[in-house]
């Protein structure tokens, strides 16, 4: 057996190890906060994707309206939409009794989980209690004589106290979608 010789042993000194640990600590301290809480980024991305899908759906209905010699209702992918004189969706022509904003969002954005909001304003925590698993809430029944907008609130999955919401507002007469938020509840 070869005899161990202290002169031939190689390794890191304690000073080198401490320097490496300090450098790793500095890197972790600067990078970790960026990766800790990405929930607001996820919230914004979810709203942006539904906003884009809603705009695409509205544009598709208008395009179908133009192709069909500006005749209402417009049928697109099995759904029938009532449009105004400018080709913007005012309601769905569904088989249910309720022609509402929730039906417009559900038919144009088929991936969103929608519930109809019973409250007149979803900006209070009391108005949105018991929202298990539903991410989007639509406010307002479509009645073109009295309702000019549909409001779509995004609460996110597993809503809790202190969480922010976002709002998409669809102006029915113009087909314009405006995004607001994230907004703190009660703000």
C-alpha positions as YAML, in Angstrom:
chain: A
units: angstrom
residues:
- id: 1
  name: UNK
  ca: [0.00, 0.00, 0.00]
- id: 2
  name: UNK
  ca: [1.12, 3.41, -0.80]
- id: 3
  name: UNK
  ca: [1.84, 5.62, 2.11]
- id: 4
  name: UNK
  ca: [-0.24, 8.82, 2.22]
- id: 5
  name: UNK
  ca: [1.86, 11.85, 1.83]
- id: 6
  name: UNK
  ca: [0.54, 15.16, 3.15]
- id: 7
  name: UNK
  ca: [2.46, 17.10, 0.57]
- id: 8
  name: UNK
  ca: [0.62, 15.39, -2.31]
- id: 9
  name: UNK
  ca: [-2.87, 15.99, -0.95]
- id: 10
  name: UNK
  ca: [-4.78, 18.61, -2.88]
- id: 11
  name: UNK
  ca: [-8.01, 20.40, -1.96]
- id: 12
  name: UNK
  ca: [-9.60, 23.72, -1.16]
- id: 13
  name: UNK
  ca: [-8.47, 25.82, 1.73]
- id: 14
  name: UNK
  ca: [-11.00, 27.11, 4.23]
- id: 15
  name: UNK
  ca: [-10.58, 30.63, 2.83]
- id: 16
  name: UNK
  ca: [-11.44, 29.46, -0.69]
- id: 17
  name: UNK
  ca: [-14.54, 27.65, 0.56]
- id: 18
  name: UNK
  ca: [-15.71, 30.72, 2.50]
- id: 19
  name: UNK
  ca: [-15.25, 32.94, -0.58]
- id: 20
  name: UNK
  ca: [-17.30, 30.53, -2.72]
- id: 21
  name: UNK
  ca: [-20.06, 30.39, -0.08]
- id: 22
  name: UNK
  ca: [-20.17, 34.20, 0.10]
- id: 23
  name: UNK
  ca: [-20.42, 34.50, -3.69]
- id: 24
  name: UNK
  ca: [-23.24, 31.93, -3.80]
- id: 25
  name: UNK
  ca: [-25.02, 33.81, -1.00]
- id: 26
  name: UNK
  ca: [-24.83, 37.09, -2.91]
- id: 27
  name: UNK
  ca: [-26.16, 35.46, -6.08]
- id: 28
  name: UNK
  ca: [-29.00, 33.82, -4.17]
- id: 29
  name: UNK
  ca: [-29.91, 37.08, -2.43]
- id: 30
  name: UNK
  ca: [-30.21, 38.92, -5.74]
- id: 31
  name: UNK
  ca: [-31.97, 36.20, -7.75]
- id: 32
  name: UNK
  ca: [-34.27, 34.64, -5.16]
- id: 33
  name: UNK
  ca: [-36.75, 37.54, -4.77]
- id: 34
  name: UNK
  ca: [-37.42, 37.43, -8.50]
- id: 35
  name: UNK
  ca: [-38.46, 33.78, -8.33]
- id: 36
  name: UNK
  ca: [-40.29, 33.79, -5.02]
- id: 37
  name: UNK
  ca: [-43.53, 35.46, -6.05]
- id: 38
  name: UNK
  ca: [-44.53, 35.22, -9.67]
- id: 39
  name: UNK
  ca: [-48.25, 35.09, -8.89]
- id: 40
  name: UNK
  ca: [-48.83, 38.67, -10.06]
- id: 41
  name: UNK
  ca: [-47.08, 37.90, -13.35]
- id: 42
  name: UNK
  ca: [-49.30, 34.83, -13.74]
- id: 43
  name: UNK
  ca: [-52.39, 36.91, -12.96]
- id: 44
  name: UNK
  ca: [-51.48, 39.50, -15.61]
- id: 45
  name: UNK
  ca: [-50.70, 36.78, -18.17]
- id: 46
  name: UNK
  ca: [-54.04, 35.05, -17.58]
- id: 47
  name: UNK
  ca: [-55.93, 38.31, -18.09]
- id: 48
  name: UNK
  ca: [-53.88, 39.19, -21.16]
- id: 49
  name: UNK
  ca: [-54.62, 35.82, -22.76]
- id: 50
  name: UNK
  ca: [-58.38, 36.12, -22.22]
- id: 51
  name: UNK
  ca: [-58.32, 39.72, -23.43]
- id: 52
  name: UNK
  ca: [-56.56, 38.59, -26.60]
- id: 53
  name: UNK
  ca: [-58.97, 35.70, -27.12]
- id: 54
  name: UNK
  ca: [-61.96, 37.99, -26.57]
- id: 55
  name: UNK
  ca: [-60.63, 40.50, -29.12]
- id: 56
  name: UNK
  ca: [-59.96, 37.68, -31.57]
- id: 57
  name: UNK
  ca: [-63.47, 36.29, -31.09]
- id: 58
  name: UNK
  ca: [-65.04, 39.71, -31.61]
- id: 59
  name: UNK
  ca: [-62.96, 40.26, -34.76]
- id: 60
  name: UNK
  ca: [-63.92, 36.82, -36.08]
- id: 61
  name: UNK
  ca: [-67.63, 37.53, -35.61]
- id: 62
  name: UNK
  ca: [-67.24, 40.91, -37.34]
- id: 63
  name: UNK
  ca: [-65.35, 39.28, -40.21]
- id: 64
  name: UNK
  ca: [-68.08, 36.65, -40.61]
- id: 65
  name: UNK
  ca: [-70.68, 39.45, -40.55]
- id: 66
  name: UNK
  ca: [-68.83, 41.29, -43.33]
- id: 67
  name: UNK
  ca: [-68.47, 38.12, -45.43]
- id: 68
  name: UNK
  ca: [-72.18, 37.35, -45.03]
- id: 69
  name: UNK
  ca: [-73.29, 40.71, -46.48]
- id: 70
  name: UNK
  ca: [-73.73, 42.34, -43.06]
- id: 71
  name: UNK
  ca: [-76.64, 40.15, -42.00]
- id: 72
  name: UNK
  ca: [-77.41, 39.49, -38.34]
- id: 73
  name: UNK
  ca: [-77.38, 37.02, -36.63]
- id: 74
  name: UNK
  ca: [-73.96, 35.66, -37.49]
- id: 75
  name: UNK
  ca: [-73.19, 31.97, -37.04]
- id: 76
  name: UNK
  ca: [-69.60, 31.09, -36.23]
- id: 77
  name: UNK
  ca: [-68.36, 27.69, -35.04]
- id: 78
  name: UNK
  ca: [-71.86, 26.57, -34.16]
- id: 79
  name: UNK
  ca: [-72.67, 29.68, -32.11]
- id: 80
  name: UNK
  ca: [-75.10, 32.34, -33.25]
- id: 81
  name: UNK
  ca: [-74.36, 35.99, -32.41]
- id: 82
  name: UNK
  ca: [-76.64, 39.02, -32.71]
- id: 83
  name: UNK
  ca: [-74.59, 41.96, -33.96]
- id: 84
  name: UNK
  ca: [-75.30, 45.67, -34.23]
- id: 85
  name: UNK
  ca: [-75.15, 47.79, -37.39]
- id: 86
  name: UNK
  ca: [-71.36, 48.02, -37.10]
- id: 87
  name: UNK
  ca: [-70.82, 44.27, -36.77]
- id: 88
  name: UNK
  ca: [-70.13, 44.15, -33.03]
- id: 89
  name: UNK
  ca: [-71.60, 41.41, -30.84]
- id: 90
  name: UNK
  ca: [-74.51, 42.56, -28.69]
- id: 91
  name: UNK
  ca: [-75.73, 39.18, -27.50]
- id: 92
  name: UNK
  ca: [-75.62, 35.47, -28.17]
- id: 93
  name: UNK
  ca: [-78.60, 33.76, -29.67]
- id: 94
  name: UNK
  ca: [-78.36, 30.78, -27.35]
- id: 95
  name: UNK
  ca: [-81.02, 28.26, -26.43]
- id: 96
  name: UNK
  ca: [-81.10, 29.39, -22.80]
- id: 97
  name: UNK
  ca: [-83.44, 32.08, -21.55]
- id: 98
  name: UNK
  ca: [-80.60, 34.26, -20.37]
- id: 99
  name: UNK
  ca: [-78.69, 36.31, -22.94]
- id: 100
  name: UNK
  ca: [-75.97, 37.73, -20.77]
- id: 101
  name: UNK
  ca: [-72.43, 38.97, -20.70]
- id: 102
  name: UNK
  ca: [-71.36, 35.63, -19.27]
- id: 103
  name: UNK
  ca: [-72.67, 33.90, -22.39]
- id: 104
  name: UNK
  ca: [-70.79, 36.31, -24.65]
- id: 105
  name: UNK
  ca: [-67.51, 35.66, -22.86]
- id: 106
  name: UNK
  ca: [-68.12, 31.91, -22.61]
- id: 107
  name: UNK
  ca: [-68.89, 31.55, -26.31]
- id: 108
  name: UNK
  ca: [-66.08, 33.80, -27.55]
- id: 109
  name: UNK
  ca: [-63.45, 32.59, -25.07]
- id: 110
  name: UNK
  ca: [-64.10, 28.91, -24.66]
- id: 111
  name: UNK
  ca: [-61.30, 28.28, -22.16]
- id: 112
  name: UNK
  ca: [-62.46, 30.68, -19.43]
- id: 113
  name: UNK
  ca: [-64.41, 29.34, -16.46]
- id: 114
  name: UNK
  ca: [-67.26, 31.85, -16.13]
- id: 115
  name: UNK
  ca: [-69.87, 32.51, -13.48]
- id: 116
  name: UNK
  ca: [-72.56, 35.15, -13.60]
- id: 117
  name: UNK
  ca: [-72.08, 37.79, -10.95]
- id: 118
  name: UNK
  ca: [-75.15, 38.33, -8.81]
- id: 119
  name: UNK
  ca: [-73.71, 41.37, -7.08]
- id: 120
  name: UNK
  ca: [-73.89, 44.79, -8.68]
- id: 121
  name: UNK
  ca: [-70.23, 45.41, -7.93]
- id: 122
  name: UNK
  ca: [-67.53, 42.81, -7.37]
- id: 123
  name: UNK
  ca: [-65.04, 45.20, -5.81]
- id: 124
  name: UNK
  ca: [-65.95, 44.20, -2.25]
- id: 125
  name: UNK
  ca: [-64.81, 41.00, -0.61]
- id: 126
  name: UNK
  ca: [-68.37, 40.25, 0.53]
- id: 127
  name: UNK
  ca: [-69.61, 40.26, -3.06]
- id: 128
  name: UNK
  ca: [-67.19, 37.53, -4.11]
- id: 129
  name: UNK
  ca: [-67.18, 35.21, -1.12]
- id: 130
  name: UNK
  ca: [-67.66, 31.54, -1.92]
- id: 131
  name: UNK
  ca: [-66.00, 31.63, -5.31]
- id: 132
  name: UNK
  ca: [-64.53, 28.14, -5.21]
- id: 133
  name: UNK
  ca: [-62.70, 27.28, -8.40]
- id: 134
  name: UNK
  ca: [-64.26, 29.98, -10.59]
- id: 135
  name: UNK
  ca: [-61.77, 32.45, -12.00]
- id: 136
  name: UNK
  ca: [-63.93, 34.80, -14.09]
- id: 137
  name: UNK
  ca: [-67.16, 36.59, -13.23]
- id: 138
  name: UNK
  ca: [-69.34, 38.38, -15.77]
- id: 139
  name: UNK
  ca: [-71.55, 41.24, -14.71]
- id: 140
  name: UNK
  ca: [-74.69, 42.39, -16.49]
- id: 141
  name: UNK
  ca: [-77.45, 40.94, -18.62]
- id: 142
  name: UNK
  ca: [-77.27, 42.13, -22.17]
- id: 143
  name: UNK
  ca: [-80.08, 44.51, -22.95]
- id: 144
  name: UNK
  ca: [-78.98, 46.84, -25.73]
- id: 145
  name: UNK
  ca: [-81.48, 49.48, -24.69]
- id: 146
  name: UNK
  ca: [-80.05, 49.85, -21.18]
- id: 147
  name: UNK
  ca: [-76.67, 48.11, -20.96]
- id: 148
  name: UNK
  ca: [-73.77, 49.55, -22.87]
- id: 149
  name: UNK
  ca: [-70.98, 47.45, -21.35]
- id: 150
  name: UNK
  ca: [-70.17, 44.01, -20.05]
- id: 151
  name: UNK
  ca: [-67.74, 43.72, -17.15]
- id: 152
  name: UNK
  ca: [-65.59, 40.62, -16.73]
- id: 153
  name: UNK
  ca: [-63.79, 40.28, -13.39]
- id: 154
  name: UNK
  ca: [-60.77, 37.99, -13.06]
- id: 155
  name: UNK
  ca: [-60.19, 36.81, -9.52]
- id: 156
  name: UNK
  ca: [-57.80, 33.96, -10.14]
- id: 157
  name: UNK
  ca: [-57.97, 30.44, -8.79]
- id: 158
  name: UNK
  ca: [-58.44, 30.04, -5.05]
- id: 159
  name: UNK
  ca: [-59.36, 33.64, -4.33]
- id: 160
  name: UNK
  ca: [-58.43, 34.84, -0.84]
- id: 161
  name: UNK
  ca: [-58.55, 38.00, 1.24]
- id: 162
  name: UNK
  ca: [-56.11, 40.65, 0.07]
- id: 163
  name: UNK
  ca: [-55.82, 39.23, -3.44]
- id: 164
  name: UNK
  ca: [-56.05, 41.53, -6.45]
- id: 165
  name: UNK
  ca: [-58.56, 41.32, -9.27]
- id: 166
  name: UNK
  ca: [-58.54, 42.54, -12.85]
- id: 167
  name: UNK
  ca: [-61.38, 43.87, -14.95]
- id: 168
  name: UNK
  ca: [-62.07, 43.61, -18.67]
- id: 169
  name: UNK
  ca: [-64.78, 45.98, -19.88]
- id: 170
  name: UNK
  ca: [-66.41, 45.29, -23.25]
- id: 171
  name: UNK
  ca: [-68.26, 48.22, -24.81]
- id: 172
  name: UNK
  ca: [-70.97, 46.56, -26.87]
- id: 173
  name: UNK
  ca: [-71.56, 49.42, -29.30]
- id: 174
  name: UNK
  ca: [-67.92, 49.60, -30.40]
- id: 175
  name: UNK
  ca: [-66.48, 46.17, -29.59]
- id: 176
  name: UNK
  ca: [-63.65, 47.78, -27.63]
- id: 177
  name: UNK
  ca: [-62.17, 45.81, -24.73]
- id: 178
  name: UNK
  ca: [-60.38, 47.77, -21.99]
- id: 179
  name: UNK
  ca: [-58.22, 46.09, -19.33]
- id: 180
  name: UNK
  ca: [-57.94, 47.52, -15.81]
- id: 181
  name: UNK
  ca: [-55.86, 46.07, -13.01]
- id: 182
  name: UNK
  ca: [-54.68, 44.26, -11.10]
- id: 183
  name: UNK
  ca: [-56.65, 46.21, -8.50]
- id: 184
  name: UNK
  ca: [-56.74, 45.58, -4.76]
- id: 185
  name: UNK
  ca: [-60.15, 44.55, -3.42]
- id: 186
  name: UNK
  ca: [-61.89, 47.58, -1.91]
- id: 187
  name: UNK
  ca: [-59.69, 50.05, -3.80]
...
